[in-house]
Amino acid sequence: MTYIKFIVPLLFILLLSILQPFHVQSQSLQGFNTEDLRTLRADDISDVQLRALVARAEQEGVSVDQALQLAVSRGLSSSVASQLRTRIQQLPSEPSSGMSIDTANENLSEDLLPEFLRPEREVTDVMKRTFGAEIFRQQQTEFAPSQNIPTPETYTLGPGDELSIYIWGDQTNTYRLPVTQEGTIMIENLGPVNVAGLSIRQANEVIRDHLKPLYSGLNNDDGEQTTFARLSIDRLRTIQVSVVGEAVNPGDYAIPSFSTVYNALYRAGGPNENGAYRRVRVLRNNELIAELDLYNYLVEGVQEGNIQLRDGDVIQIPPYRHRVEVFGETKRSDLYFEVKEGESLSDLIRFAGFFTDRAYTRQLRIHRNTPTERRILTVNSENVDQFLIQSGDVLYVDEILERFENRVSITGAVWRSGEFELRENMMLSELLSEAEGVRPDAFLTRGLINRMQDDYSFEQISFNVGSLLENPEMNDIPLKREDHIIIRSIHEMEEQQFVEIGGAVQKTGEMYYRGSMTIEDLILKADGFLDSASEGRIEISRRIIGEATPQNRSNQLAEIFTFRVNRDLSMDERDLNFELQPFDRVFVHRRPNYREQQTVTIEGEVLYPGTYTIRDRNERISDVIKRAGGVTPEAYLAGGRLVRQISSIDRPEIVLDFLSTDEEINQESLGFGEFEDTQDSENEVENEQNEVDEELTLEQRRTEINRSDTLLASSEDLTDEEREANERRIGVDLETILSNPGSDDDLYVRQGDVIRIPEQLQTVAVSGAVMQPVEIRYHPGKNLKFYIDRAGGYAENARSRRGYVVYANGDVDRRKRYLFGLIKNNPTIEPGAQIIIPMKPEQEGMSTGEIISVSATVVSMTTTLLIAIDRLSR
């Protein structure tokens, strides 16, 4: 086949799939004709074949109804089609056997499959923008002739049609007679009757005349007619038409005999990008019988010239002659339109769906081609009917300007703000009247008019609103286009008035001031007192307005008033007349001795760990341990520690901006992460400045130690709130505290304190810049070097002189050097201690470009120096 393959109707696929098992004799597929569909029964098709072929139809984009409709037109019985449709609807979702689509269709011959539906078509950019092409591009648009309408009496019979003759009355009978290739039908006991070329009406008369010898009741010449006959078409034939010229898919098409020109055009994909929409020709027996203008249908819905096709008809799509473009504010924009000779600009606007609501219609712009260049034509609205369109013209319909020719507006303290029509000689007083007048809160001493000048700059005109209202004849102002009048409210001219309440009330903050507001009213708006509120100490601070002259300046900053308000919001009679003023601040103090319960938590090796309420201000660590039943025999007192929540009242906020990033402890090392397998010599020499740096960074080390202890703590020791809080770990000596309660070492406990007493510890942790971070079993009497060696020694980036030890109770000790490093003093190691070796900061090496640049600078400076020395020596 030389053109794109058409989609296959479902029933032809079914027939070809099952033809050989049910076809008697050795008839080949090449002999297939409409008689095969007439003898097809629904039971001849299995569910497996039906399911496979439905899937094939879906792949081809064919609906079941389309396939069945076309199969009926080719000879399939309507009852069989109905049975197949019902079976398809009742098919289960999964196939019951393993037969595939390919297996069901393995004997199909592609060359023998008839082609019914529209093939795929390539759409160019020009076709996308051509008016009318969309209707041929839509896949869901069928343009298929309906098979469910009465056969028109003017329908011409031909070979392939099947007629039904119904006899009723005194005698009954039914004939189903196909029209043979010779154009005749065979009536039993009568012989052939020629019906080809006859209309339904003519054939009905001819057949009635032939039936009268068999059915005497049909002859009503001698008396009353007692037998009746009616002719109808049971099945329609298929005709062959050709689509030639500028079609998307030109060629021959087999279509139902009811088809019209539009049906065939859709099958061929419509005109291509060069095809004409206004001159589609239909030729029959080499003679022009009709010419279609598709715009009649696309624009007006009129199907003039859409005749019914006959076998052998030729549809010709010639190239277009005149094409123009339309851009801008039309309902169909950015499209190509085809025009005929003599059509005007008004016709083109009609094709484009007329103007949109925002179109500028006073003038239209046309870009036109000349033999040498392009030019612009301007068409006034009154000339669109006379202006003739030429091929290649481009119509531009502009949008109206976003401005008003007669607008004024007013905003502010009027009853109806907004935009109004500017009438001829309109005055300001008229506009105020249309705005329903000014509101009672209007600021009457001054209003403003913002006026646009001819050069689009603005000027401001002020007026007295009160004088205008009292005497409009003397104070009125004429308005101009785009004037904007502003009348302020007296409330807009004042600072927003509020009062503020804070302290022991349910809701604190600023609240709008209202006239005659009292303290009780404000407390009520704040939802009343808290339980901690002291109703006898309510303080009110009031602004000092002051005098305008500098010599009357006072040293007083605020007025202070103190009142008592009972819980039921009542006051003493002498205070009842006190009213709040704007910007007053009310503060409700707490009761002096009011305290919420404060708790301390003890964890670890005590008899009764848990949370305890602090009894008095002087309760100490030893008291809490005693209330917890004392320590257990397994307690490791040297590892006891206190975790305290530190607030801003305890410590000032200090920014340590002198600390360098190389002093930060790698968090991964605190978690015993992986390090590079490098080692550094312990005997590196550092100058005295490094000793100073050690002293400067000691506080930073303590901060990092506390943080590392938090990171190393288990999830059982800390809650989410404790991790987020600003905690500090305090080293305590529990042995001294328990042996000497009340001593200086026995600290007072505070809200949120956590006392942790671990069980006996047996290991020492080594982390940081060592070869392998590990935990090592504690060896009594062994020094720092012993444990570092057990960790593989120092890493290459280790700062060995700055190593330090964190003890189990939180205390910190570091390596010390005296007499320029000649005498070393290492901290002692205890069970539960953690040895931390800081890392050197990473330093990036110089790039090749930097080395070349520095080298060139050195060479240049050396050369300059040698020249200078040489000149001085002379």
C-alpha positions in Angstrom: 0.0 0.0 0.0 1.4 3.4 -0.9 -0.5 5.4 1.8 -0.8 5.1 5.6 -2.7 2.0 6.6 -6.3 2.6 7.8 -7.6 1.3 11.1 -9.2 -2.1 10.8 -12.9 -2.7 11.7 -13.2 -5.2 14.5 -15.5 -7.7 12.8 -13.3 -8.1 9.7 -10.4 -9.0 12.1 -12.7 -11.5 13.8 -13.8 -13.1 10.5 -10.3 -13.5 9.2 -9.2 -15.0 12.5 -11.7 -17.8 12.4 -12.4 -18.1 8.7 -10.3 -21.2 8.0 -11.7 -23.5 10.7 -15.3 -22.8 9.6 -14.9 -22.2 5.9 -16.0 -25.2 3.9 -14.2 -26.2 0.8 -10.7 -24.8 0.2 -11.8 -21.3 -0.5 -8.8 -18.9 -0.1 -8.9 -15.7 1.7 -8.5 -13.9 -1.6 -12.1 -14.9 -2.4 -13.5 -13.2 0.7 -16.6 -11.1 0.1 -19.7 -9.8 1.8 -21.4 -13.2 1.7 -18.9 -14.3 4.5 -20.3 -11.7 6.9 -23.9 -12.6 6.2 -23.2 -16.2 7.3 -21.2 -15.3 10.4 -22.7 -16.4 13.7 -21.9 -15.0 17.1 -21.2 -18.5 18.4 -18.4 -19.0 15.9 -16.2 -16.5 17.8 -14.6 -17.6 21.1 -14.1 -15.3 24.1 -10.3 -15.5 23.7 -10.5 -14.4 20.1 -13.0 -11.7 21.0 -10.8 -10.3 23.8 -7.7 -10.3 21.8 -9.3 -8.6 18.9 -10.9 -5.9 21.1 -7.4 -5.2 22.4 -6.2 -4.9 18.9 -9.0 -2.5 18.0 -8.1 -0.4 21.1 -4.5 -0.2 19.9 -5.8 1.0 16.5 -8.0 3.6 18.1 -11.3 2.0 17.0 -14.4 1.9 19.3 -16.6 -1.2 19.4 -19.6 0.7 18.2 -17.7 2.1 15.2 -16.5 -1.4 14.2 -19.9 -3.0 14.5 -21.6 -0.2 12.6 -19.2 -0.6 9.7 -19.5 -4.4 9.7 -23.3 -4.1 9.6 -22.9 -1.9 6.5 -20.8 -4.7 4.9 -23.3 -7.5 5.5 -23.2 -8.5 9.2 -26.6 -9.3 10.7 -27.9 -6.7 13.1 -28.8 -9.4 15.6 -25.3 -10.9 15.4 -23.8 -7.4 16.0 -26.1 -6.9 19.0 -25.0 -10.3 20.4 -21.3 -9.5 19.9 -21.7 -6.1 21.6 -23.4 -7.8 24.6 -20.6 -10.4 24.8 -17.9 -7.7 24.7 -19.5 -5.8 27.5 -19.7 -9.0 29.6 -16.1 -10.1 29.0 -14.1 -10.5 32.3 -11.2 -8.1 32.8 -8.5 -10.9 32.5 -8.3 -13.5 29.8 -9.1 -17.0 30.7 -6.4 -18.6 28.6 -3.0 -17.7 27.4 -3.9 -16.9 23.8 -2.3 -13.6 22.9 -3.3 -11.0 20.4 -0.6 -12.1 18.0 -1.7 -15.7 18.2 -5.3 -14.7 17.4 -4.2 -12.8 14.4 -1.2 -14.9 13.2 -3.0 -15.8 10.0 -4.1 -12.3 9.1 -2.9 -11.0 5.8 -2.2 -7.2 6.0 -2.8 -6.8 2.3 -6.3 -8.2 2.5 -7.6 -6.1 5.4 -10.1 -3.4 4.2 -9.4 0.1 5.3 -12.2 2.1 6.8 -11.2 4.8 9.3 -8.9 7.8 9.1 -5.1 7.2 9.1 -2.6 9.1 11.1 -1.7 12.5 9.8 1.3 14.8 10.2 0.4 18.3 11.3 2.6 21.2 10.3 2.8 24.5 12.0 0.9 26.1 9.1 -1.9 23.5 9.4 -2.2 24.2 13.2 -2.8 27.8 12.4 -5.1 27.3 9.5 -8.8 28.0 10.3 -10.8 24.8 9.8 -7.9 22.4 10.1 -8.7 21.6 13.7 -12.0 19.8 12.8 -10.0 17.3 10.7 -7.3 16.9 13.3 -9.5 15.8 16.3 -9.4 12.1 16.8 -12.7 12.0 18.6 -14.5 13.7 15.7 -16.0 10.9 13.6 -17.9 12.4 10.7 -19.2 8.9 10.2 -22.6 8.5 8.4 -25.4 7.4 10.7 -26.7 3.9 10.1 -29.7 4.3 12.4 -31.8 6.6 10.3 -34.7 5.7 7.9 -33.4 5.1 4.4 -34.3 8.1 2.3 -36.6 7.4 -0.6 -34.2 9.1 -3.0 -31.4 6.6 -2.1 -30.2 4.9 -5.3 -29.8 1.1 -5.1 -26.8 -0.7 -6.4 -24.8 -4.0 -6.1 -24.0 -4.8 -2.5 -27.3 -3.5 -1.0 -29.5 -6.0 0.7 -33.3 -5.4 0.6 -36.0 -6.6 2.8 -39.6 -7.0 1.5 -42.3 -7.4 4.1 -45.7 -8.8 3.1 -48.7 -8.6 5.5 -52.5 -8.7 5.3 -54.3 -11.7 3.9 -51.0 -13.2 3.2 -47.6 -12.8 5.0 -44.1 -13.3 3.9 -40.6 -11.8 4.2 -37.9 -11.6 1.6 -34.3 -10.8 2.2 -32.7 -10.2 -1.2 -29.2 -9.0 -1.9 -28.6 -6.9 -5.0 -26.3 -8.9 -7.2 -23.3 -7.6 -9.2 -25.6 -7.4 -12.2 -27.9 -5.1 -10.3 -30.8 -7.5 -9.9 -32.6 -9.3 -7.1 -33.9 -12.8 -7.3 -37.5 -13.2 -6.0 -38.6 -16.8 -5.6 -40.9 -18.0 -8.4 -40.5 -14.8 -10.2 -36.9 -14.6 -11.5 -34.6 -11.6 -11.5 -35.8 -8.0 -11.1 -33.5 -5.2 -12.1 -33.2 -2.5 -9.3 -29.8 -1.0 -9.9 -30.0 2.7 -10.5 -33.5 2.9 -9.1 -34.4 5.0 -6.0 -36.2 3.4 -3.1 -39.5 4.8 -4.2 -39.0 3.6 -7.8 -37.8 0.2 -6.7 -40.8 -0.1 -4.4 -43.2 0.3 -7.3 -41.3 -2.0 -9.6 -41.2 -4.8 -7.0 -44.9 -4.4 -6.1 -45.8 -4.8 -9.8 -43.7 -8.0 -9.9 -45.4 -9.4 -6.7 -49.0 -8.9 -7.8 -49.2 -12.2 -9.7 -48.1 -14.0 -6.5 -50.3 -12.0 -4.1 -53.7 -11.2 -5.5 -54.5 -8.9 -2.6 -51.9 -6.4 -3.8 -54.0 -5.6 -6.9 -56.6 -3.0 -5.8 -57.9 -2.3 -9.3 -60.9 -4.8 -8.9 -61.7 -3.9 -5.3 -60.4 -3.2 -1.8 -56.6 -4.0 -1.2 -56.2 -6.8 1.4 -52.5 -7.5 1.1 -49.7 -4.9 1.6 -46.0 -4.8 0.8 -43.1 -2.6 1.9 -39.5 -2.3 0.8 -36.6 -1.3 3.0 -32.9 -1.6 3.0 -31.5 -4.1 5.5 -27.8 -3.7 4.7 -26.0 -0.9 2.8 -23.2 -1.4 0.3 -19.8 0.1 0.4 -18.7 2.5 -2.3 -15.3 3.5 -3.5 -14.4 7.2 -3.8 -11.1 9.0 -4.5 -9.7 12.0 -2.8 -7.0 13.8 -4.9 -5.1 17.0 -4.9 -3.9 18.9 -1.8 -5.2 16.4 0.8 -3.3 15.2 3.8 -3.8 11.5 2.8 -4.9 11.4 -0.9 -6.1 8.0 -2.2 -9.0 5.7 -2.7 -11.4 5.0 0.2 -14.1 2.4 0.8 -16.9 4.2 2.7 -20.5 3.4 3.4 -23.0 4.3 0.7 -24.7 7.0 2.9 -21.4 8.9 3.1 -21.2 12.6 2.0 -18.3 14.7 0.9 -17.5 15.7 4.5 -17.2 12.0 5.5 -14.7 11.4 2.7 -12.7 14.6 3.5 -12.3 13.5 7.1 -11.1 10.1 6.1 -8.5 11.8 3.9 -7.4 14.1 6.8 -8.8 17.2 5.2 -6.8 19.7 3.1 -3.0 19.9 3.7 -1.2 23.2 4.4 -1.5 24.2 0.7 -5.1 22.9 0.2 -8.1 25.1 -0.5 -11.1 25.1 1.9 -13.2 27.3 -0.3 -13.2 25.3 -3.6 -13.5 21.6 -2.9 -14.8 20.0 -6.1 -16.8 16.8 -6.7 -16.5 15.1 -10.1 -18.7 12.2 -11.3 -18.2 10.6 -14.6 -15.6 13.3 -15.4 -18.1 16.1 -14.9 -18.2 18.7 -12.1 -21.4 18.1 -10.1 -20.7 20.1 -6.9 -18.3 22.6 -5.4 -18.1 23.1 -1.6 -17.1 26.1 0.4 -16.1 24.6 3.8 -16.4 28.1 5.4 -20.2 27.8 4.9 -20.2 24.9 7.3 -17.4 26.2 9.6 -18.7 29.7 10.0 -22.5 29.4 9.4 -23.1 25.7 9.9 -24.7 25.4 6.4 -23.9 22.2 4.5 -24.5 23.5 1.1 -22.9 21.2 -1.5 -22.4 18.4 0.9 -23.9 15.9 -1.4 -24.2 12.1 -1.0 -21.4 10.4 -2.8 -21.7 7.5 -5.3 -19.3 4.8 -6.3 -16.5 6.2 -8.4 -16.8 9.8 -7.3 -13.7 11.9 -7.2 -13.1 14.7 -4.7 -10.5 17.2 -5.7 -8.8 19.7 -3.3 -7.0 22.3 -5.4 -4.3 24.6 -4.0 -5.5 27.7 -2.2 -5.4 31.0 -4.1 -5.6 33.8 -1.5 -4.6 33.4 2.2 -4.4 36.1 4.9 -3.5 36.2 8.6 -5.3 37.7 11.6 -3.7 38.8 14.8 -5.0 40.6 17.9 -8.4 41.2 19.4 -10.6 38.9 17.4 -12.4 35.8 18.7 -10.4 33.6 16.3 -6.9 35.1 16.3 -3.4 34.1 15.2 -4.8 32.0 12.3 -4.7 31.8 8.6 -7.9 32.4 6.6 -8.6 31.7 3.0 -10.5 34.4 1.1 -12.1 34.6 -2.3 -11.6 37.2 -5.0 -13.7 40.3 -4.1 -14.2 39.5 -0.4 -13.8 42.6 1.9 -12.3 43.2 5.3 -15.7 42.8 6.9 -15.9 39.3 5.5 -12.5 38.5 7.0 -13.7 39.9 10.4 -16.8 37.7 10.2 -14.6 34.6 9.5 -12.5 35.6 12.5 -15.5 35.5 14.8 -15.8 39.4 15.0 -14.1 41.5 17.6 -13.5 40.8 21.2 -14.8 43.2 23.9 -11.4 44.9 24.2 -10.8 45.5 20.5 -9.8 48.9 19.2 -12.2 49.2 16.3 -11.8 52.8 15.2 -8.8 51.9 13.0 -7.4 48.6 11.8 -3.9 48.0 10.5 -3.1 45.9 7.4 0.4 44.8 6.5 0.5 44.2 2.7 3.1 42.9 0.3 4.2 44.9 -2.7 6.4 43.7 -5.6 9.4 45.0 -3.8 8.6 45.4 -0.1 5.9 45.6 2.5 3.7 48.6 3.6 1.2 49.4 6.2 -2.4 50.4 5.5 -4.8 52.0 8.0 -8.5 51.2 7.5 -11.1 53.3 9.3 -14.1 51.5 10.8 -16.5 53.1 8.2 -14.5 51.6 5.3 -14.2 47.9 6.3 -17.1 46.9 3.9 -15.3 48.5 0.9 -11.7 47.5 1.7 -10.8 44.5 -0.4 -8.5 41.8 0.9 -5.4 40.7 -1.0 -3.4 37.5 -0.7 -0.7 37.8 1.9 -2.4 40.5 3.9 -1.9 40.5 7.7 -4.7 42.1 9.8 -3.8 43.5 13.2 -6.6 44.4 15.6 -5.2 46.4 18.5 -6.4 46.5 22.1 -8.1 49.6 23.5 -6.1 51.8 25.8 -6.2 51.3 29.5 -7.5 54.8 30.2 -10.8 56.6 30.5 -11.9 59.6 28.6 -14.4 60.8 31.2 -13.4 59.5 34.7 -13.1 61.2 38.0 -12.7 59.5 41.4 -13.1 60.2 45.0 -11.9 58.3 48.1 -11.9 58.8 51.9 -14.5 60.0 54.3 -17.5 59.9 51.8 -20.4 57.5 51.9 -19.7 56.1 48.4 -16.1 56.1 47.2 -15.1 55.1 43.7 -15.1 56.2 40.1 -17.7 58.5 38.5 -18.6 59.8 35.1 -17.2 63.2 34.3 -20.0 65.2 32.7 -19.6 68.5 30.8 -18.9 71.4 33.2 -19.1 69.1 36.2 -18.2 70.8 39.6 -16.7 69.3 42.8 -19.9 69.9 44.7 -21.8 67.7 42.2 -19.3 64.9 42.7 -19.7 65.1 46.4 -23.5 64.9 45.9 -23.1 61.7 43.7 -20.9 60.2 46.4 -23.8 60.7 48.9 -22.0 63.4 50.8 -19.2 63.4 53.4 -19.3 61.2 56.5 -19.6 62.7 60.0 -15.9 61.9 60.7 -14.7 63.8 57.7 -11.8 66.2 58.2 -13.4 69.4 57.1 -10.6 72.0 57.1 -8.7 70.6 54.1 -9.3 68.2 51.1 -7.0 67.5 48.2 -7.4 67.1 44.4 -4.7 65.2 42.5 -4.9 66.6 38.9 -3.1 65.3 35.9 -1.5 67.9 33.6 -1.3 67.8 29.8 2.3 66.5 30.0 1.1 63.7 32.4 2.7 65.3 35.4 0.5 65.9 38.5 -0.4 68.9 40.6 -2.1 69.1 43.9 -5.0 71.4 44.7 -6.3 71.9 48.2 -9.7 73.1 49.3 -11.7 73.6 52.5 -14.3 70.9 52.7 -16.4 72.7 55.3 -16.5 76.0 53.3 -17.4 74.1 50.1 -20.4 72.4 51.8 -21.6 75.7 53.4 -21.2 77.9 50.3 -20.7 75.9 47.1 -21.4 78.8 44.9 -18.4 80.7 46.2 -16.0 77.8 46.8 -16.8 75.3 44.1 -14.1 73.9 41.8 -14.6 72.7 38.2 -13.4 69.1 37.6 -11.2 67.8 34.9 -10.6 64.4 33.4 -8.8 61.9 35.8 -9.1 64.2 38.9 -8.8 62.3 42.1 -10.4 63.8 45.2 -9.2 62.8 48.7 -11.2 63.7 51.8 -9.5 62.4 55.0 -11.2 61.1 58.2 -10.4 62.7 61.5 -9.4 59.3 62.7 -6.8 59.0 60.0 -5.3 62.3 61.2 -4.7 60.9 64.7 -2.3 58.4 66.0 -3.9 55.1 66.6 -5.0 55.0 70.2 -4.4 52.0 72.3 -3.7 50.8 75.9 -1.4 48.1 77.0 -1.7 45.5 79.8 1.0 43.1 81.0 2.0 40.9 83.9 -0.2 38.4 85.7 -3.3 38.4 83.4 -4.6 35.8 81.0 -4.0 37.8 77.9 -1.3 40.5 77.6 -0.6 43.0 74.9 -2.0 46.1 73.2 -5.7 46.7 72.9 -7.7 49.5 71.2 -8.6 52.4 73.5 -12.3 53.2 74.0 -13.7 56.3 75.6 -14.5 56.0 79.4 -12.4 52.8 79.6 -11.5 51.8 83.2 -8.9 49.5 84.8 -11.6 46.9 85.4 -12.7 47.0 81.7 -9.2 46.4 80.5 -8.6 43.5 82.9 -11.9 42.0 81.7 -10.7 42.3 78.1 -7.5 40.6 79.2 -9.7 37.6 80.4 -9.0 38.3 84.1 -6.2 37.7 86.6 -3.8 34.8 86.7 -3.6 32.8 90.0 -0.3 34.5 90.7 -1.7 38.0 90.3 -1.5 40.5 93.3 -4.7 42.5 93.1 -3.3 44.9 95.6 -0.4 46.0 93.3 -1.7 47.2 89.9 0.5 49.9 88.4 -0.5 52.3 85.7 2.1 54.4 83.8 0.9 57.4 81.7 2.6 59.5 79.1 3.7 63.1 79.9 2.4 65.2 77.0 4.6 68.2 77.9 4.5 71.7 76.6 5.4 72.9 73.2 8.0 75.4 74.4 11.5 74.2 75.4 11.6 76.4 78.5 8.6 74.4 80.0 10.5 71.1 79.6 10.1 68.8 82.7 12.3 66.1 84.0 9.3 63.8 84.7 9.1 60.9 82.2 5.7 59.4 83.2 2.9 59.6 85.7 2.6 56.5 87.9 -0.7 55.4 89.6 -1.1 52.4 91.9 -4.5 50.8 92.5 -6.1 47.8 94.1 -8.6 45.7 92.1 -10.4 42.8 93.7 -10.7 39.4 92.1 -14.4 40.2 91.2 -13.1 43.3 89.4 -14.5 45.7 92.0 -12.6 48.8 93.4 -12.7 51.1 96.3 -15.2 53.9 95.9 -12.5 56.6 95.8 -11.0 54.9 92.8 -14.1 54.3 90.8 -13.9 57.6 88.9 -10.4 56.8 87.5 -10.5 56.4 83.7 -7.8 55.2 81.4 -6.3 57.5 78.8 -4.8 56.6 75.4 -1.4 54.9 75.6 -1.7 54.0 79.3 0.2 50.9 80.3 -1.2 48.7 83.0 1.0 46.1 84.8 -0.4 43.6 87.2 2.4 42.4 89.6 2.8 38.9 91.0 2.3 38.1 94.6 5.5 38.5 96.6 5.6 34.9 98.0 4.0 33.2 95.0 6.1 30.3 93.8 5.2 27.4 91.5 6.6 24.0 92.5 10.2 23.5 91.4 11.7 20.1 90.8 15.1 18.4 90.7 15.8 15.0 89.1 18.2 12.4 90.3 19.3 9.6 88.1 21.5 6.5 88.3 22.8 4.7 91.4 20.4 5.8 94.2 17.7 3.7 95.8 14.8 5.8 94.6 15.7 7.7 91.4 13.2 10.1 90.0 11.9 13.7 90.3 11.7 15.5 93.6 10.1 18.8 94.5 12.5 21.3 96.1 11.3 22.0 99.7 13.1 25.2 100.5 15.6 27.7 99.2 18.5 26.0 101.1 18.1 22.4 99.9 21.4 21.0 98.7 22.7 18.0 96.7 23.2 15.9 99.8 19.6 16.5 100.9 18.2 15.3 97.6 20.5 12.2 97.7 19.3 11.5 101.2 15.6 11.9 100.1 16.4 9.4 97.3 17.5 6.8 99.9 21.2 7.3 99.5 23.6 5.8 96.9 23.8 2.1 96.1 27.0 0.1 96.7 27.6 0.1 92.9 27.7 3.9 92.7 30.8 5.5 91.2 30.9 8.7 93.2 33.9 10.1 91.3 31.7 10.2 88.2 28.8 12.0 89.7 27.8 15.2 87.9 25.2 18.0 87.9 23.5 19.2 84.8 22.0 22.7 85.2 19.8 24.9 83.0 21.6 28.2 82.7 19.4 31.3 82.1 20.5 34.9 81.1 20.2 36.0 84.7 23.0 33.6 85.7 25.6 34.5 83.1 26.0 37.5 80.8 26.0 36.8 77.1 29.6 37.0 75.9 30.6 36.8 72.2 34.1 35.1 72.0 35.1 36.6 68.7 38.8 35.9 69.3 38.4 32.2 68.9 39.7 30.5 65.7 37.9 27.7 64.0 40.9 25.4 64.3 40.0 25.0 68.0 36.7 23.4 67.3 36.4 19.8 68.2 35.3 17.5 65.4 31.9 16.1 66.4 32.6 13.0 64.4 35.6 12.3 66.6 33.4 12.7 69.7 31.3 9.9 68.2 34.4 7.8 67.5 34.3 8.2 63.8 36.9 7.3 61.1 40.2 9.2 60.8 43.0 9.1 58.3 45.8 6.6 58.9 48.5 9.1 59.5 50.7 9.7 62.5 52.6 12.7 63.7 55.7 12.9 65.9 55.1 13.7 69.5 58.3 15.8 69.7 57.1 18.7 67.5 58.4 22.1 68.8 56.1 25.0 69.3 56.9 28.6 70.3 55.8 30.6 73.3 53.0 32.1 71.3 51.3 28.7 71.2 51.4 28.6 75.0 49.5 31.8 75.0 47.0 30.4 72.5 46.4 27.5 74.9 45.4 29.8 77.7 43.1 31.8 75.4 41.2 28.7 74.2 40.8 27.0 77.5 37.3 28.4 78.0 36.4 27.3 74.5 37.5 23.7 75.3 35.3 23.7 78.4 32.3 24.8 76.2 33.1 22.0 73.7 33.5 19.5 76.5 30.0 20.3 77.8 28.6 20.0 74.3 30.4 16.7 73.7 29.1 15.3 76.9 25.6 16.1 75.7 26.3 14.4 72.3 27.7 11.3 74.0 24.8 11.0 76.5 22.3 8.2 75.7 18.7 8.9 74.7 17.6 7.5 78.0 19.5 10.2 80.0 18.1 13.2 78.1 14.6 14.3 77.0 14.0 16.3 73.9 13.4 19.5 76.0 16.8 19.0 77.8 18.7 18.7 74.5 17.2 21.9 73.2 17.7 23.9 76.4 20.9 25.8 77.3 22.5 23.3 79.6 25.8 23.4 81.5 27.5 20.4 83.2 29.0 21.2 86.6 31.7 18.9 88.0 30.9 17.9 91.6 32.9 15.9 94.2 30.2 13.5 95.6 32.6 11.9 98.0 33.3 15.2 99.7 29.6 16.2 99.6 28.4 13.0 101.2 31.1 13.0 103.8 30.7 16.7 104.7 27.1 17.8 104.0 26.5 21.5 103.9 30.1 22.3 102.9 30.9 24.7 100.0 31.1 21.6 97.6 27.5 20.8 98.5 25.8 23.1 96.0 22.2 24.4 96.4 19.8 22.6 94.0 17.7 24.7 91.6 14.8 24.2 89.2 15.5 21.8 86.4 18.8 20.4 88.0 19.6 16.8 87.0 22.0 14.9 89.4 23.5 11.9 87.6 25.4 9.2 89.6 26.8 6.4 87.3 27.7 2.9 88.2 31.3 1.9 88.5 33.2 2.8 85.3 36.0 0.6 83.9 37.0 2.1 80.6 38.8 5.2 79.2 37.8 6.7 75.8 40.3 8.1 73.4 39.0 10.3 70.5 40.0 13.0 68.2 43.2 13.1 66.1 44.4 9.6 66.8 44.8 6.6 64.5 41.8 4.8 65.8 39.2 6.2 68.3 38.6 3.5 70.9 37.5 2.7 74.4 40.3 1.0 76.5 40.0 -0.9 79.7 41.2 1.2 82.7 44.7 0.3 83.9 45.5 1.8 87.3 48.6 4.0 87.3 49.0 4.2 83.5 49.6 7.7 82.1 48.3 9.6 79.1 50.8 8.2 76.6 49.9 4.6 77.5 46.2 5.1 76.3 47.2 7.1 73.2 49.5 4.3 72.2 46.6 1.8 72.6 44.7 4.0 70.1 47.5 3.7 67.5 49.3 6.9 68.3 48.7 10.4 67.1 47.3 11.1 63.6 49.2 13.3 61.2 47.0 16.3 61.8 47.1 15.9 65.6 47.9 18.9 68.0 49.4 16.6 70.6 50.4 19.4 72.9 46.9 20.6 73.3 45.4 17.2 74.3 43.1 17.3 77.4 41.1 14.9 79.6 37.5 15.1 80.5 36.7 13.3 83.8 33.5 11.4 84.5 32.2 14.2 86.8 32.8 16.9 84.1 36.1 18.3 85.3 38.7 19.0 82.7 42.5 18.9 82.9 45.1 19.4 80.1 48.7 18.8 79.4 51.0 21.4 80.9 54.5 22.5 79.9 57.1 24.5 81.9 60.4 26.1 81.2 59.8 26.4 77.4 58.5 22.9 77.1 61.3 21.1 78.9 59.1 19.9 81.8 55.8 18.2 81.0 53.0 17.5 83.3 50.3 15.1 82.0 46.9 14.8 83.7 46.1 11.7 85.6 43.8 9.2 84.1 40.7 7.9 86.1 38.0 5.4 85.2 35.4 7.0 82.9 37.8 9.6 81.6 37.8 10.7 78.0 41.1 11.8 76.3 40.6 14.2 73.4 43.3 15.2 71.0 42.4 18.3 68.8 43.1 18.4 65.1 45.1 20.9 63.1 43.1 23.2 60.8 43.1 22.1 57.2 45.3 24.3 55.0 44.8 24.5 51.2 48.0 24.3 49.2 48.8 26.9 46.5 47.6 26.3 43.0 50.0 26.2 40.0 48.9 29.6 39.0 49.5 31.0 42.4 53.0 29.4 42.6 53.9 31.0 39.2 52.5 34.4 40.3 54.5 34.3 43.5 57.6 33.1 41.8 57.4 35.8 39.2 57.0 38.4 41.9 60.0 37.2 43.8 62.2 37.1 40.6 61.0 40.6 39.7 61.8 42.0 43.2 65.2 40.2 43.2 66.1 41.7 39.8 65.1 45.1 41.0 67.2 44.8 44.1 70.3 43.6 42.2 70.0 46.5 39.8 69.7 49.0 42.7 72.8 47.4 44.4 74.7 47.6 41.2 73.9 51.3 40.7 74.8 52.1 44.3 78.2 50.3 43.9 79.1 52.5 41.0 
